[in-house]
Amino acid sequence: MHLMKVDPRALKENPDRMRLTKSTPQADALLLATIKAVGIVQPPVIAPETSGGNGYIITAGHRRVRQAIAAGLEEIDVLVDDAANDNGAMRSMVENIAREALNPVDQWRAIERLVALGWTEETIGVALALPVRQIKKLRLLANVLPAMLDHMAKGDMPNEKQLRTIAAASPDEQREVWKKHKPSKADPQVAWYSVANGLEKTRMYAKDASFDDDLAKAYGIAWVEDLFASADEDSRYTTDVEAFLGAQQEWMANHLPKRGVIVEADTWGRAKLPPKAEQVYGRPGKSDHAAMYLDREGKVQTVHYRLPELKKAKGEAAGGAAGEDGVALSRPRPDVTRKGIEMVGDYRTDALHEALARAPIEDDTLLALLVLAFAGRNISIASGASGDVYGYARMDRHAARLVGSEGKLAFDRETLQQAARGVLIDVLSCRENRTDSGIVARLAGNAIGADGFLPNMGTDEFLSCLSRAALEGSCKDTPVLPRQKVKDTRAALVEHFKEERFVHPLALFAPDAMKLASWLVKHEASEDDDLDEGSAEPDAAEPADALDGEAYGVAAE
């Protein structure tokens, strides 16, 4: 066997070569990069043709020859071997089977040797067709305890996450944990997950921080880049949990909104709202409050709530119904809890307002809606005699849009339509409190297709408000089968409705037929009714204070 120079284009491929599967584009790019950077380190092996020709066939190194041609090399060094009867088939098989790639520890040691010789991480990356991030990642092995490195070099390597945790720990911490988990003669394998767990520290990530760099410096936070994370995300972190949470708290205090408070999180990571506060699940109104808190990951979260007025209980005692023997009987759980009803009211109101703002509405329908709106239970009309002007600032603003500077009505059709929509938005409400407009809001929403504006209610928060029977009923027309445990059924529905929109039938705007008929009969005007008479008594079915302007002002939701 002797060395000679040849034109790689003159060499012929071996028909009996073992490796016929095409290599990956990434592997070819790596080989091409190394050839361009340092040339061919190991010359290919060739042999004279045995079929009567006077050329040479490649025994070993087909990829090297192809990439040398791609690199534009006119001559390469090759080793010329004697012709074999099998065209080098055995040599080709042995070479491919016996080859073993360098393990990460050997790769790191080779990189450190190149760095010592003056190579930079960038030039090493170009030569090996590797991203600089990968070179930096391998160089993190310099932070690993030598005893661990020696064991890793034997082929017993931790996974990437475990290696990241080990490399981030100090030598003293690694040494202490290694004493407990180093291999023995009886068990030569290392439980790397135990080693990593012993060195694991809570990380607070920069991507979850609301504060800026100035506040981070004030708290002494030094970000560390996680080189094992994806390159397209901000992977900086700190293990100084106390400083991170302190900076978050100060940021919340400096950015607290009007009507805002800072609260703590409960054991489930949810905000601890003030006593008797009702969380707002739709868009908050101007009179609603904001609560800022830190969740389990240290992120700043904000929820909105309102403080309803307390109403005195009438009739039966708060303890529930009592049996004949005077013992209180527990009430069966309703299909939807009070919280669920409140969520439905918020969802309906937001959808109704969205539809009033965007859905196509005929002029005649718009005027009919105005009549419906002012029949709502949350509206009081001041005739001038009572002197009650509570809640009319919004109505005044809408009316002002229709009046010119000379005190005469001056508007175009578009202005009139916008004013009418604004009045309806400010008046109609389905919320479960004193601003509820009652059945008229349901009728209005049904008339303009507000069902189409309802959000996806297939969430864990809403489905947790359903009873077992109602939850299993929600499985109808879905591939989800009820599970033995309610929480498993709910989790399966939440997963299913991630891709589909679910609206609970209770949330639809169309009112119950019997309630609608009762309402129509109850409020139907006869020919003998004197509609101009202003001394009508309040309806006995309505609350006693239904006409009290201070208790039922214009809805401001």
C-alpha positions in Angstrom: 0.0 0.0 0.0 1.4 3.3 -1.0 0.4 7.0 -1.0 -0.3 8.9 -4.2 -2.1 12.0 -5.5 -5.0 11.6 -8.0 -7.8 13.7 -9.4 -10.9 12.7 -7.4 -13.1 12.9 -10.5 -11.1 10.1 -12.1 -12.0 7.6 -9.4 -14.8 5.1 -9.9 -17.4 4.1 -7.3 -17.2 0.5 -6.0 -20.3 -1.5 -7.0 -19.7 -3.8 -4.1 -19.6 -1.1 -1.4 -21.5 -1.8 1.9 -23.0 1.6 2.6 -25.6 2.2 -0.1 -28.0 4.3 2.1 -27.7 8.0 1.3 -26.2 10.1 4.1 -28.1 13.0 5.5 -27.6 16.5 4.1 -26.4 17.6 7.6 -23.7 14.9 7.6 -22.6 15.8 4.1 -22.5 19.5 5.1 -20.3 18.7 8.1 -17.8 16.6 6.0 -17.7 19.3 3.3 -17.0 22.0 6.0 -14.1 20.0 7.6 -12.5 19.3 4.2 -12.6 23.0 3.3 -11.2 23.9 6.7 -8.4 21.3 7.2 -8.5 19.1 4.1 -8.9 15.3 4.1 -7.6 14.0 7.3 -7.7 10.3 6.4 -7.0 9.5 2.7 -9.5 7.3 0.9 -8.3 3.8 -0.1 -8.4 2.8 -3.8 -7.5 -0.3 -5.8 -6.9 -1.1 -9.5 -9.9 -2.3 -11.4 -10.1 -6.1 -11.7 -12.4 -6.1 -14.7 -9.7 -5.3 -17.3 -9.8 -1.5 -17.0 -6.8 0.6 -16.3 -8.6 2.9 -13.7 -9.0 2.8 -10.0 -12.1 2.0 -7.9 -12.8 3.4 -4.4 -12.4 0.8 -1.7 -13.1 3.1 1.3 -14.0 6.7 1.4 -16.8 7.3 -1.2 -18.2 10.3 0.8 -14.8 11.8 1.2 -14.2 11.7 -2.5 -17.7 13.2 -3.3 -17.2 16.1 -0.9 -13.6 16.7 -2.1 -15.1 17.1 -5.6 -17.8 19.4 -4.1 -15.0 21.4 -2.4 -13.4 22.0 -5.8 -10.1 20.0 -5.0 -8.2 19.1 -8.1 -6.0 16.6 -6.4 -6.3 14.5 -3.2 -4.0 12.1 -1.4 -5.2 8.4 -1.6 -3.8 5.1 -0.4 -3.4 2.6 -3.2 -4.0 -1.0 -2.2 -3.7 -4.3 -4.1 -6.7 -5.4 -6.0 -8.9 -7.8 -4.1 -11.1 -10.6 -5.5 -14.1 -9.2 -3.7 -13.5 -5.6 -4.8 -12.8 -4.8 -1.1 -16.2 -5.8 0.1 -14.9 -7.3 3.4 -12.6 -4.2 4.1 -15.6 -1.9 3.4 -17.8 -3.8 5.8 -15.2 -3.9 8.6 -14.4 -0.2 8.3 -18.1 0.8 8.6 -19.0 -1.6 11.4 -15.9 -1.0 13.6 -16.1 2.8 13.4 -17.3 4.5 16.6 -18.2 8.2 17.0 -16.4 10.3 19.7 -18.4 10.6 22.9 -19.2 14.1 24.2 -16.3 14.0 26.7 -13.8 13.2 24.0 -15.3 15.9 21.7 -14.9 18.4 24.6 -11.3 17.4 25.2 -10.6 17.7 21.5 -12.2 21.2 21.4 -10.2 22.3 24.4 -7.0 21.1 22.7 -7.9 23.2 19.6 -8.6 26.2 21.8 -5.2 25.8 23.5 -3.6 25.8 20.0 -5.3 29.2 19.2 -8.5 28.2 17.5 -11.6 30.2 18.5 -15.0 28.8 19.1 -16.2 30.5 15.8 -13.5 28.9 13.7 -14.0 25.5 15.3 -17.7 25.8 14.5 -17.0 26.6 10.9 -14.6 23.7 10.6 -17.0 21.2 12.1 -20.1 22.7 10.6 -21.5 23.1 14.1 -23.3 26.1 15.6 -21.2 28.1 18.1 -23.9 27.4 20.7 -23.1 23.7 20.4 -19.4 24.4 20.9 -20.2 26.4 24.0 -22.5 23.6 25.3 -19.7 21.0 25.0 -17.3 23.4 26.8 -19.6 23.4 29.8 -18.1 20.0 30.6 -15.2 22.0 31.9 -17.5 22.8 34.9 -18.1 19.1 35.6 -16.2 17.4 38.4 -13.2 15.4 37.0 -14.4 12.2 38.7 -17.7 12.5 36.9 -16.0 13.2 33.6 -13.9 10.1 33.9 -17.0 8.0 34.4 -18.9 9.8 31.5 -15.9 9.0 29.2 -16.7 5.3 29.7 -20.0 5.8 27.9 -22.3 6.3 30.9 -23.6 9.8 30.0 -26.4 11.7 31.6 -29.1 13.2 29.4 -28.9 16.8 28.3 -31.2 18.2 31.0 -29.2 16.3 33.8 -25.9 17.4 32.3 -27.1 21.0 32.3 -28.1 20.8 36.0 -24.7 19.2 36.9 -22.6 21.8 35.0 -24.5 24.7 36.6 -23.6 23.5 40.2 -20.4 24.5 42.0 -17.5 22.0 42.4 -18.1 21.6 46.1 -21.8 20.9 45.5 -20.9 18.3 42.8 -18.3 16.7 45.1 -20.8 16.3 47.9 -23.5 14.8 45.7 -21.0 12.5 43.9 -20.0 10.9 47.2 -23.6 9.7 47.7 -24.2 8.5 44.2 -20.9 7.4 42.7 -20.8 3.9 41.2 -19.7 0.9 43.1 -18.5 -2.6 42.1 -22.0 -3.9 42.8 -23.7 -1.2 40.7 -21.3 0.3 38.1 -24.1 2.4 36.6 -24.8 5.9 37.9 -28.3 7.1 38.7 -27.8 10.4 37.0 -31.4 11.5 37.8 -30.5 11.3 41.5 -27.3 13.3 40.9 -29.3 15.9 39.0 -32.0 16.0 41.6 -29.5 16.6 44.4 -28.1 19.6 42.5 -31.4 21.0 41.2 -32.1 24.6 42.0 -35.2 26.6 41.4 -34.8 28.8 38.3 -36.5 32.1 37.7 -36.4 33.0 34.0 -35.9 36.4 32.5 -38.8 35.9 30.1 -41.2 35.7 33.0 -39.9 39.0 34.6 -42.0 42.1 34.3 -39.2 44.3 35.7 -36.4 45.9 33.5 -32.6 45.6 33.7 -32.3 48.6 36.0 -34.4 47.0 38.6 -32.6 43.7 38.1 -29.3 45.4 38.8 -30.7 47.1 41.9 -31.6 43.7 43.3 -28.3 42.2 42.3 -29.7 39.8 39.8 -27.1 38.4 37.3 -28.7 36.5 34.4 -27.2 33.2 33.4 -27.8 31.9 29.9 -29.1 28.3 29.6 -27.0 27.0 26.7 -29.1 23.8 26.5 -32.3 25.6 25.8 -33.7 26.3 22.3 -31.8 29.0 20.4 -35.0 30.9 19.5 -36.0 31.7 23.0 -34.8 33.9 25.9 -33.2 31.2 28.2 -31.6 33.6 30.7 -32.3 32.6 34.3 -31.3 33.3 37.9 -31.3 31.0 41.0 -31.7 33.9 43.3 -35.4 33.4 43.9 -35.7 35.9 46.7 -34.2 38.7 44.6 -36.4 37.8 41.6 -39.6 37.8 43.6 -38.6 41.1 45.4 -38.1 42.8 42.0 -41.5 41.5 40.8 -43.2 42.8 43.9 -41.6 46.3 43.5 -42.7 46.4 39.8 -46.3 45.6 40.8 -46.2 48.3 43.4 -45.0 50.8 40.8 -47.5 49.8 38.1 -50.6 49.2 40.2 -53.6 50.4 38.3 -56.4 52.6 39.6 -58.7 50.5 41.9 -55.9 47.9 42.0 -54.5 45.9 44.9 -51.7 43.4 45.4 -52.9 40.0 46.7 -51.3 36.7 47.5 -51.8 33.4 45.6 -53.5 30.4 47.2 -52.2 26.8 47.2 -53.5 26.4 43.7 -51.7 29.4 42.4 -54.9 31.5 42.1 -55.4 35.0 43.5 -56.8 35.4 47.0 -59.5 38.0 46.4 -61.0 40.2 49.2 -63.9 38.6 51.1 -67.2 38.4 49.1 -65.5 39.6 46.0 -66.9 38.4 42.7 -64.3 37.7 39.9 -65.1 39.2 36.5 -64.6 36.6 33.8 -65.5 38.8 30.9 -64.2 42.3 30.1 -64.0 44.4 33.3 -66.0 47.6 33.7 -64.7 51.0 34.8 -66.1 50.4 38.4 -64.4 47.0 38.7 -61.2 46.4 40.7 -57.9 44.8 39.7 -55.9 42.3 41.8 -52.2 41.7 40.9 -50.4 38.7 42.2 -47.5 36.3 41.5 -48.3 32.8 40.3 -46.3 29.6 41.0 -43.7 30.5 38.4 -43.2 34.0 39.7 -45.1 35.6 36.8 -47.2 38.7 37.4 -50.9 38.0 36.8 -53.9 40.3 37.0 -57.6 39.4 37.6 -60.5 41.7 37.9 -63.3 41.6 40.5 -66.3 43.5 41.8 -67.7 44.0 45.3 -71.5 43.5 45.1 -73.9 45.2 47.5 -75.1 42.9 50.2 -78.8 41.9 50.0 -80.7 40.8 53.1 -82.1 37.3 52.8 -85.9 37.2 52.7 -88.1 34.3 53.6 -86.4 31.1 54.6 -83.2 31.1 56.7 -79.8 30.8 55.1 -79.3 27.4 56.6 -81.5 25.7 54.0 -84.8 23.9 54.1 -85.8 21.9 57.2 -87.5 18.6 57.5 -90.6 17.8 59.6 -88.4 16.9 62.6 -86.6 20.3 62.4 -83.4 18.8 61.1 -81.8 20.8 58.3 -81.8 18.9 55.0 -78.8 19.3 52.6 -79.8 20.6 49.2 -78.7 18.6 46.2 -76.1 20.3 44.1 -77.6 22.2 41.1 -76.4 21.4 37.6 -74.5 24.7 37.5 -73.1 26.4 40.6 -73.6 30.1 41.5 -70.1 30.8 40.2 -71.0 29.2 36.9 -74.2 31.2 36.7 -72.1 34.4 37.3 -69.7 33.3 34.6 -72.6 32.8 32.2 -73.9 36.2 33.0 -70.5 37.8 32.2 -70.1 35.8 29.0 -73.6 36.8 27.9 -73.1 40.5 28.6 -69.8 40.6 26.7 -71.3 38.8 23.8 -74.4 41.0 23.8 -72.3 44.1 23.8 -70.1 42.8 21.1 -73.1 41.9 18.9 -74.6 45.3 19.5 -71.4 47.0 18.4 -70.7 44.8 15.3 -73.6 42.7 14.2 -75.9 44.0 11.4 -79.1 45.5 12.9 -82.0 46.8 10.9 -83.3 50.3 11.8 -86.7 49.0 12.9 -85.0 46.3 15.0 -82.7 48.9 16.6 -85.7 51.0 17.7 -87.4 48.0 19.1 -84.3 47.1 21.0 -84.3 50.6 22.6 -87.8 50.0 23.8 -86.7 46.7 25.2 -83.7 48.2 26.8 -85.6 50.8 28.8 -87.9 48.1 30.1 -85.0 46.5 31.9 -85.0 45.9 35.6 -81.7 47.9 35.9 -83.2 51.1 34.5 -85.0 53.9 36.3 -86.5 56.9 34.5 -86.4 60.3 36.2 -89.4 62.4 35.1 -88.1 65.6 36.7 -90.5 65.5 39.6 -88.3 63.1 41.6 -85.1 65.1 41.0 -83.2 61.7 40.5 -80.4 62.1 38.0 -78.4 59.1 39.1 -76.7 57.2 36.2 -77.7 59.5 33.4 -74.3 60.9 32.5 -73.9 58.2 29.9 -77.3 58.9 28.4 -76.4 62.6 28.2 -73.3 61.8 26.3 -75.2 59.7 23.8 -77.9 62.4 23.4 -75.2 65.2 22.9 -74.0 63.5 19.8 -77.4 64.1 18.2 -77.7 67.8 19.1 -76.1 70.7 17.2 -74.6 73.9 18.7 -77.9 75.8 18.1 -79.8 73.4 20.2 -81.5 71.6 17.3 -81.3 67.9 16.3 -78.5 67.6 13.8 -77.2 64.1 12.9 -76.7 61.8 10.0 -77.9 58.2 9.9 -74.5 56.7 10.9 -74.3 59.0 14.0 -77.8 58.0 15.0 -77.0 54.3 14.7 -73.8 54.7 16.7 -75.5 56.6 19.4 -78.3 54.0 19.6 -75.8 51.1 19.8 -74.0 53.0 22.6 -77.2 53.4 24.6 -78.0 49.7 24.2 -74.5 48.7 25.3 -74.7 50.9 28.4 -78.2 49.7 29.3 -78.4 46.0 28.6 -76.8 43.5 30.9 -77.1 39.9 31.8 -74.8 40.0 34.9 -75.9 38.2 38.0 -76.2 41.3 40.2 -78.2 44.5 40.4 -77.4 45.5 36.8 -79.2 42.5 35.3 -81.7 43.6 32.7 -83.7 40.4 33.0 -85.5 38.7 30.2 -85.3 41.7 27.9 -81.5 41.4 27.6 -82.0 37.8 26.6 -84.6 38.7 24.0 -82.3 41.4 22.6 -79.3 39.1 22.4 -81.4 36.4 20.7 -82.7 38.9 18.1 -79.3 40.0 16.9 -77.5 36.6 17.1 -75.3 37.3 20.2 -74.9 33.5 20.6 -72.3 33.7 17.9 -70.2 36.0 20.1 -70.1 33.8 23.2 -66.6 32.5 24.0 -65.5 28.9 24.1 -66.8 27.6 27.5 -65.0 24.3 27.3 -62.4 25.4 29.9 -61.5 23.8 33.2 -62.7 26.9 35.0 -66.2 26.8 33.7 -66.6 23.0 33.4 -65.6 22.7 37.1 -68.9 24.6 37.9 -71.0 21.7 36.4 -72.4 18.8 38.3 -71.6 15.2 37.3 -74.9 14.9 35.4 -74.4 18.2 33.5 -70.8 17.4 32.8 -71.6 14.0 31.4 -74.4 15.6 29.4 -71.8 17.8 27.8 -70.1 14.7 26.4 -73.1 14.3 24.0 -72.2 14.7 20.3 -68.5 14.4 21.2 -66.1 11.3 21.1 -65.5 11.9 24.8 -66.9 9.1 27.0 -67.7 9.8 30.7 -65.0 8.6 33.1 -65.3 7.1 36.5 -63.9 10.2 38.1 -65.5 13.6 37.4 -62.1 15.3 37.1 -61.0 12.8 34.4 -64.2 13.5 32.4 -63.6 17.3 32.8 -59.9 17.0 31.7 -60.9 15.0 28.6 -63.6 17.6 27.7 -61.1 20.4 28.1 -58.6 18.7 25.9 -61.3 18.0 23.3 -62.7 21.5 23.2 -59.2 23.0 22.7 -59.9 22.6 19.0 -63.6 23.2 19.0 -66.0 25.8 20.4 -68.3 24.7 23.2 -71.3 26.8 24.5 -73.3 25.4 27.3 -77.1 25.4 26.5 -77.7 27.4 29.7 -75.7 30.3 28.2 -77.8 30.6 25.0 -79.8 33.8 24.9 -83.2 32.4 23.8 -85.3 32.5 27.0 -87.3 29.6 28.3 -90.6 29.3 26.5 -92.7 29.1 29.7 -90.9 32.1 31.3 -91.3 34.1 28.1 -95.0 33.3 27.9 -95.5 34.2 31.6 -93.6 37.5 31.0 -95.7 38.3 27.9 -99.0 37.6 29.7 -97.9 39.5 32.8 -96.9 42.7 30.9 -99.4 42.6 28.1 -101.3 46.0 27.9 -105.0 46.0 27.4 -107.1 48.6 25.6 -108.3 49.9 29.0 -104.8 50.5 30.4 -104.1 54.1 30.9 -100.5 54.3 29.9 -100.3 58.0 30.7 -101.1 57.4 34.3 -98.0 57.8 36.4 -99.3 56.3 39.6 -98.9 52.6 38.7 -97.8 50.5 41.6 -94.6 48.4 41.4 -95.1 44.9 40.2 -95.4 42.5 43.2 -93.2 40.0 41.5 -90.4 42.6 41.2 -88.1 43.5 44.1 -89.5 46.2 46.4 -86.8 48.6 45.5 -87.0 48.0 41.7 -88.0 51.6 41.1 -85.4 53.0 43.5 -83.0 54.9 41.3 -80.1 54.6 43.8 -80.4 50.8 43.9 -81.1 50.3 40.2 -79.3 52.9 38.1 -78.4 52.8 34.4 -76.2 49.8 33.8 -72.5 50.8 33.6 -71.0 47.5 32.8 
